[in-house]
Amino acid sequence: MCYNISATIRYKNKKIQRNLMIFGTLEVGTFYRFFL
């Protein structure tokens, strides 16, 4: 049970990190498009 909870937390953290990475690249792209 404890192992299962930690595994799901790790999976969610990975998903959040990936979403943040995608969101960050999109933000940088719009930033460059706006200023260049």
PDBQT receptor file of N, H, CA, C and O in Angstrom, charges set to zero:
ATOM      1  N   MET A   1       0.841  -1.203   0.000  1.00  0.00    +0.000 N 
ATOM      2  CA  MET A   1       0.000   0.000   0.000  1.00  0.00    +0.000 C 
ATOM      3  C   MET A   1       0.875   1.251   0.000  1.00  0.00    +0.000 C 
ATOM      4  O   MET A   1       0.688   2.127  -0.844  1.00  0.00    +0.000 OA
ATOM      5  N   CYS A   2       1.807   1.350   0.911  1.00  0.00    +0.000 N 
ATOM      6  H   CYS A   2       1.958   0.639   1.596  1.00  0.00    +0.000 HD
ATOM      7  CA  CYS A   2       2.673   2.527   0.964  1.00  0.00    +0.000 C 
ATOM      8  C   CYS A   2       3.444   2.671  -0.344  1.00  0.00    +0.000 C 
ATOM      9  O   CYS A   2       3.588   3.771  -0.878  1.00  0.00    +0.000 OA
ATOM     10  N   TYR A   3       3.939   1.538  -0.853  1.00  0.00    +0.000 N 
ATOM     11  H   TYR A   3       3.822   0.645  -0.419  1.00  0.00    +0.000 HD
ATOM     12  CA  TYR A   3       4.697   1.584  -2.103  1.00  0.00    +0.000 C 
ATOM     13  C   TYR A   3       3.813   2.089  -3.243  1.00  0.00    +0.000 C 
ATOM     14  O   TYR A   3       4.257   2.861  -4.092  1.00  0.00    +0.000 OA
ATOM     15  N   ASN A   4       2.554   1.640  -3.248  1.00  0.00    +0.000 N 
ATOM     16  H   ASN A   4       2.193   1.013  -2.558  1.00  0.00    +0.000 HD
ATOM     17  CA  ASN A   4       1.639   2.055  -4.299  1.00  0.00    +0.000 C 
ATOM     18  C   ASN A   4       1.431   3.567  -4.259  1.00  0.00    +0.000 C 
ATOM     19  O   ASN A   4       1.445   4.222  -5.301  1.00  0.00    +0.000 OA
ATOM     20  N   ILE A   5       1.238   4.124  -3.062  1.00  0.00    +0.000 N 
ATOM     21  H   ILE A   5       1.227   3.592  -2.216  1.00  0.00    +0.000 HD
ATOM     22  CA  ILE A   5       1.008   5.567  -2.927  1.00  0.00    +0.000 C 
ATOM     23  C   ILE A   5       2.233   6.346  -3.413  1.00  0.00    +0.000 C 
ATOM     24  O   ILE A   5       2.098   7.326  -4.146  1.00  0.00    +0.000 OA
ATOM     25  N   SER A   6       3.419   5.911  -3.006  1.00  0.00    +0.000 N 
ATOM     26  H   SER A   6       3.528   5.116  -2.411  1.00  0.00    +0.000 HD
ATOM     27  CA  SER A   6       4.629   6.627  -3.429  1.00  0.00    +0.000 C 
ATOM     28  C   SER A   6       4.800   6.532  -4.940  1.00  0.00    +0.000 C 
ATOM     29  O   SER A   6       5.260   7.485  -5.569  1.00  0.00    +0.000 OA
ATOM     30  N   ALA A   7       4.434   5.392  -5.533  1.00  0.00    +0.000 N 
ATOM     31  H   ALA A   7       4.059   4.618  -5.022  1.00  0.00    +0.000 HD
ATOM     32  CA  ALA A   7       4.561   5.233  -6.980  1.00  0.00    +0.000 C 
ATOM     33  C   ALA A   7       3.617   6.195  -7.700  1.00  0.00    +0.000 C 
ATOM     34  O   ALA A   7       4.007   6.824  -8.684  1.00  0.00    +0.000 OA
ATOM     35  N   THR A   8       2.381   6.310  -7.219  1.00  0.00    +0.000 N 
ATOM     36  H   THR A   8       2.064   5.799  -6.420  1.00  0.00    +0.000 HD
ATOM     37  CA  THR A   8       1.442   7.217  -7.882  1.00  0.00    +0.000 C 
ATOM     38  C   THR A   8       1.904   8.659  -7.721  1.00  0.00    +0.000 C 
ATOM     39  O   THR A   8       1.766   9.461  -8.645  1.00  0.00    +0.000 OA
ATOM     40  N   ILE A   9       2.453   8.996  -6.551  1.00  0.00    +0.000 N 
ATOM     41  H   ILE A   9       2.564   8.345  -5.801  1.00  0.00    +0.000 HD
ATOM     42  CA  ILE A   9       2.941  10.371  -6.351  1.00  0.00    +0.000 C 
ATOM     43  C   ILE A   9       4.087  10.656  -7.319  1.00  0.00    +0.000 C 
ATOM     44  O   ILE A   9       4.146  11.727  -7.923  1.00  0.00    +0.000 OA
ATOM     45  N   ARG A  10       5.001   9.686  -7.463  1.00  0.00    +0.000 N 
ATOM     46  H   ARG A  10       4.953   8.816  -6.972  1.00  0.00    +0.000 HD
ATOM     47  CA  ARG A  10       6.116   9.894  -8.375  1.00  0.00    +0.000 C 
ATOM     48  C   ARG A  10       5.603  10.061  -9.806  1.00  0.00    +0.000 C 
ATOM     49  O   ARG A  10       6.097  10.903 -10.556  1.00  0.00    +0.000 OA
ATOM     50  N   TYR A  11       4.604   9.248 -10.179  1.00  0.00    +0.000 N 
ATOM     51  H   TYR A  11       4.203   8.564  -9.570  1.00  0.00    +0.000 HD
ATOM     52  CA  TYR A  11       4.045   9.332 -11.529  1.00  0.00    +0.000 C 
ATOM     53  C   TYR A  11       3.405  10.699 -11.756  1.00  0.00    +0.000 C 
ATOM     54  O   TYR A  11       3.593  11.313 -12.806  1.00  0.00    +0.000 OA
ATOM     55  N   LYS A  12       2.648  11.170 -10.767  1.00  0.00    +0.000 N 
ATOM     56  H   LYS A  12       2.496  10.671  -9.914  1.00  0.00    +0.000 HD
ATOM     57  CA  LYS A  12       2.006  12.481 -10.910  1.00  0.00    +0.000 C 
ATOM     58  C   LYS A  12       3.052  13.584 -10.994  1.00  0.00    +0.000 C 
ATOM     59  O   LYS A  12       2.899  14.521 -11.777  1.00  0.00    +0.000 OA
ATOM     60  N   ASN A  13       4.114  13.484 -10.197  1.00  0.00    +0.000 N 
ATOM     61  H   ASN A  13       4.239  12.723  -9.561  1.00  0.00    +0.000 HD
ATOM     62  CA  ASN A  13       5.163  14.501 -10.254  1.00  0.00    +0.000 C 
ATOM     63  C   ASN A  13       5.802  14.533 -11.628  1.00  0.00    +0.000 C 
ATOM     64  O   ASN A  13       6.090  15.605 -12.160  1.00  0.00    +0.000 OA
ATOM     65  N   LYS A  14       6.031  13.330 -12.220  1.00  0.00    +0.000 N 
ATOM     66  H   LYS A  14       5.797  12.459 -11.788  1.00  0.00    +0.000 HD
ATOM     67  CA  LYS A  14       6.609  13.276 -13.562  1.00  0.00    +0.000 C 
ATOM     68  C   LYS A  14       5.682  13.945 -14.560  1.00  0.00    +0.000 C 
ATOM     69  O   LYS A  14       6.121  14.703 -15.425  1.00  0.00    +0.000 OA
ATOM     70  N   LYS A  15       4.373  13.652 -14.428  1.00  0.00    +0.000 N 
ATOM     71  H   LYS A  15       4.016  13.037 -13.725  1.00  0.00    +0.000 HD
ATOM     72  CA  LYS A  15       3.405  14.243 -15.345  1.00  0.00    +0.000 C 
ATOM     73  C   LYS A  15       3.397  15.761 -15.198  1.00  0.00    +0.000 C 
ATOM     74  O   LYS A  15       3.385  16.485 -16.193  1.00  0.00    +0.000 OA
ATOM     75  N   ILE A  16       3.404  16.241 -13.955  1.00  0.00    +0.000 N 
ATOM     76  H   ILE A  16       3.413  15.653 -13.146  1.00  0.00    +0.000 HD
ATOM     77  CA  ILE A  16       3.392  17.693 -13.711  1.00  0.00    +0.000 C 
ATOM     78  C   ILE A  16       4.659  18.324 -14.284  1.00  0.00    +0.000 C 
ATOM     79  O   ILE A  16       4.602  19.388 -14.899  1.00  0.00    +0.000 OA
ATOM     80  N   GLN A  17       5.810  17.663 -14.080  1.00  0.00    +0.000 N 
ATOM     81  H   GLN A  17       5.857  16.798 -13.580  1.00  0.00    +0.000 HD
ATOM     82  CA  GLN A  17       7.059  18.212 -14.598  1.00  0.00    +0.000 C 
ATOM     83  C   GLN A  17       7.005  18.312 -16.117  1.00  0.00    +0.000 C 
ATOM     84  O   GLN A  17       7.458  19.297 -16.699  1.00  0.00    +0.000 OA
ATOM     85  N   ARG A  18       6.434  17.260 -16.768  1.00  0.00    +0.000 N 
ATOM     86  H   ARG A  18       6.066  16.460 -16.294  1.00  0.00    +0.000 HD
ATOM     87  CA  ARG A  18       6.359  17.292 -18.224  1.00  0.00    +0.000 C 
ATOM     88  C   ARG A  18       5.437  18.422 -18.685  1.00  0.00    +0.000 C 
ATOM     89  O   ARG A  18       5.755  19.143 -19.631  1.00  0.00    +0.000 OA
ATOM     90  N   ASN A  19       4.297  18.572 -18.013  1.00  0.00    +0.000 N 
ATOM     91  H   ASN A  19       4.038  17.987 -17.245  1.00  0.00    +0.000 HD
ATOM     92  CA  ASN A  19       3.372  19.651 -18.375  1.00  0.00    +0.000 C 
ATOM     93  C   ASN A  19       4.040  21.008 -18.177  1.00  0.00    +0.000 C 
ATOM     94  O   ASN A  19       3.872  21.904 -19.005  1.00  0.00    +0.000 OA
ATOM     95  N   LEU A  20       4.796  21.170 -17.091  1.00  0.00    +0.000 N 
ATOM     96  H   LEU A  20       4.932  20.442 -16.419  1.00  0.00    +0.000 HD
ATOM     97  CA  LEU A  20       5.482  22.441 -16.850  1.00  0.00    +0.000 C 
ATOM     98  C   LEU A  20       6.513  22.699 -17.939  1.00  0.00    +0.000 C 
ATOM     99  O   LEU A  20       6.671  23.833 -18.391  1.00  0.00    +0.000 OA
ATOM    100  N   MET A  21       7.220  21.644 -18.365  1.00  0.00    +0.000 N 
ATOM    101  H   MET A  21       7.092  20.723 -17.998  1.00  0.00    +0.000 HD
ATOM    102  CA  MET A  21       8.213  21.806 -19.417  1.00  0.00    +0.000 C 
ATOM    103  C   MET A  21       7.541  22.253 -20.709  1.00  0.00    +0.000 C 
ATOM    104  O   MET A  21       8.015  23.177 -21.370  1.00  0.00    +0.000 OA
ATOM    105  N   ILE A  22       6.429  21.594 -21.075  1.00  0.00    +0.000 N 
ATOM    106  H   ILE A  22       6.044  20.843 -20.539  1.00  0.00    +0.000 HD
ATOM    107  CA  ILE A  22       5.715  21.970 -22.304  1.00  0.00    +0.000 C 
ATOM    108  C   ILE A  22       5.202  23.402 -22.185  1.00  0.00    +0.000 C 
ATOM    109  O   ILE A  22       5.337  24.195 -23.117  1.00  0.00    +0.000 OA
ATOM    110  N   PHE A  23       4.613  23.731 -21.035  1.00  0.00    +0.000 N 
ATOM    111  H   PHE A  23       4.503  23.088 -20.278  1.00  0.00    +0.000 HD
ATOM    112  CA  PHE A  23       4.084  25.079 -20.820  1.00  0.00    +0.000 C 
ATOM    113  C   PHE A  23       5.209  26.105 -20.877  1.00  0.00    +0.000 C 
ATOM    114  O   PHE A  23       5.039  27.182 -21.447  1.00  0.00    +0.000 OA
ATOM    115  N   GLY A  24       6.372  25.772 -20.283  1.00  0.00    +0.000 N 
ATOM    116  H   GLY A  24       6.511  24.897 -19.820  1.00  0.00    +0.000 HD
ATOM    117  CA  GLY A  24       7.500  26.692 -20.300  1.00  0.00    +0.000 C 
ATOM    118  C   GLY A  24       8.002  26.954 -21.710  1.00  0.00    +0.000 C 
ATOM    119  O   GLY A  24       8.288  28.099 -22.059  1.00  0.00    +0.000 OA
ATOM    120  N   THR A  25       8.112  25.908 -22.530  1.00  0.00    +0.000 N 
ATOM    121  H   THR A  25       7.879  24.978 -22.247  1.00  0.00    +0.000 HD
ATOM    122  CA  THR A  25       8.590  26.105 -23.898  1.00  0.00    +0.000 C 
ATOM    123  C   THR A  25       7.582  26.926 -24.688  1.00  0.00    +0.000 C 
ATOM    124  O   THR A  25       7.962  27.768 -25.503  1.00  0.00    +0.000 OA
ATOM    125  N   LEU A  26       6.293  26.681 -24.447  1.00  0.00    +0.000 N 
ATOM    126  H   LEU A  26       5.985  25.998 -23.785  1.00  0.00    +0.000 HD
ATOM    127  CA  LEU A  26       5.279  27.473 -25.143  1.00  0.00    +0.000 C 
ATOM    128  C   LEU A  26       5.390  28.939 -24.736  1.00  0.00    +0.000 C 
ATOM    129  O   LEU A  26       5.308  29.829 -25.582  1.00  0.00    +0.000 OA
ATOM    130  N   GLU A  27       5.575  29.186 -23.447  1.00  0.00    +0.000 N 
ATOM    131  H   GLU A  27       5.642  28.463 -22.760  1.00  0.00    +0.000 HD
ATOM    132  CA  GLU A  27       5.693  30.570 -22.965  1.00  0.00    +0.000 C 
ATOM    133  C   GLU A  27       6.917  31.235 -23.571  1.00  0.00    +0.000 C 
ATOM    134  O   GLU A  27       6.849  32.393 -23.984  1.00  0.00    +0.000 OA
ATOM    135  N   VAL A  28       8.036  30.520 -23.631  1.00  0.00    +0.000 N 
ATOM    136  H   VAL A  28       8.091  29.580 -23.295  1.00  0.00    +0.000 HD
ATOM    137  CA  VAL A  28       9.249  31.098 -24.215  1.00  0.00    +0.000 C 
ATOM    138  C   VAL A  28       9.016  31.404 -25.689  1.00  0.00    +0.000 C 
ATOM    139  O   VAL A  28       9.462  32.434 -26.195  1.00  0.00    +0.000 OA
ATOM    140  N   GLY A  29       8.308  30.497 -26.380  1.00  0.00    +0.000 N 
ATOM    141  H   GLY A  29       7.946  29.661 -25.969  1.00  0.00    +0.000 HD
ATOM    142  CA  GLY A  29       8.035  30.720 -27.802  1.00  0.00    +0.000 C 
ATOM    143  C   GLY A  29       7.190  31.970 -28.013  1.00  0.00    +0.000 C 
ATOM    144  O   GLY A  29       7.489  32.778 -28.892  1.00  0.00    +0.000 OA
ATOM    145  N   THR A  30       6.141  32.137 -27.218  1.00  0.00    +0.000 N 
ATOM    146  H   THR A  30       5.898  31.481 -26.503  1.00  0.00    +0.000 HD
ATOM    147  CA  THR A  30       5.300  33.324 -27.375  1.00  0.00    +0.000 C 
ATOM    148  C   THR A  30       6.082  34.575 -26.992  1.00  0.00    +0.000 C 
ATOM    149  O   THR A  30       5.921  35.633 -27.601  1.00  0.00    +0.000 OA
ATOM    150  N   PHE A  31       6.925  34.441 -25.984  1.00  0.00    +0.000 N 
ATOM    151  H   PHE A  31       7.056  33.581 -25.489  1.00  0.00    +0.000 HD
ATOM    152  CA  PHE A  31       7.751  35.581 -25.555  1.00  0.00    +0.000 C 
ATOM    153  C   PHE A  31       8.661  36.030 -26.698  1.00  0.00    +0.000 C 
ATOM    154  O   PHE A  31       8.756  37.220 -26.996  1.00  0.00    +0.000 OA
ATOM    155  N   TYR A  32       9.327  35.064 -27.332  1.00  0.00    +0.000 N 
ATOM    156  H   TYR A  32       9.250  34.097 -27.089  1.00  0.00    +0.000 HD
ATOM    157  CA  TYR A  32      10.221  35.425 -28.435  1.00  0.00    +0.000 C 
ATOM    158  C   TYR A  32       9.432  36.004 -29.605  1.00  0.00    +0.000 C 
ATOM    159  O   TYR A  32       9.859  36.982 -30.218  1.00  0.00    +0.000 OA
ATOM    160  N   ARG A  33       8.289  35.407 -29.915  1.00  0.00    +0.000 N 
ATOM    161  H   ARG A  33       7.942  34.613 -29.417  1.00  0.00    +0.000 HD
ATOM    162  CA  ARG A  33       7.491  35.895 -31.034  1.00  0.00    +0.000 C 
ATOM    163  C   ARG A  33       7.024  37.323 -30.763  1.00  0.00    +0.000 C 
ATOM    164  O   ARG A  33       6.946  38.145 -31.676  1.00  0.00    +0.000 OA
ATOM    165  N   PHE A  34       6.716  37.607 -29.499  1.00  0.00    +0.000 N 
ATOM    166  H   PHE A  34       6.780  36.939 -28.757  1.00  0.00    +0.000 HD
ATOM    167  CA  PHE A  34       6.201  38.930 -29.155  1.00  0.00    +0.000 C 
ATOM    168  C   PHE A  34       7.298  39.990 -29.249  1.00  0.00    +0.000 C 
ATOM    169  O   PHE A  34       7.048  41.124 -29.658  1.00  0.00    +0.000 OA
ATOM    170  N   PHE A  35       8.528  39.602 -28.859  1.00  0.00    +0.000 N 
ATOM    171  H   PHE A  35       8.732  38.681 -28.526  1.00  0.00    +0.000 HD
ATOM    172  CA  PHE A  35       9.589  40.599 -28.777  1.00  0.00    +0.000 C 
ATOM    173  C   PHE A  35      10.502  40.626 -29.984  1.00  0.00    +0.000 C 
ATOM    174  O   PHE A  35      11.284  41.564 -30.135  1.00  0.00    +0.000 OA
ATOM    175  N   LEU A  36      10.425  39.602 -30.869  1.00  0.00    +0.000 N 
ATOM    176  H   LEU A  36       9.789  38.840 -30.746  1.00  0.00    +0.000 HD
ATOM    177  CA  LEU A  36      11.343  39.589 -32.017  1.00  0.00    +0.000 C 
ATOM    178  C   LEU A  36      10.625  39.798 -33.343  1.00  0.00    +0.000 C 
ATOM    179  O   LEU A  36      11.264  39.811 -34.395  1.00  0.00    +0.000 OA
TER     180      LEU A  36
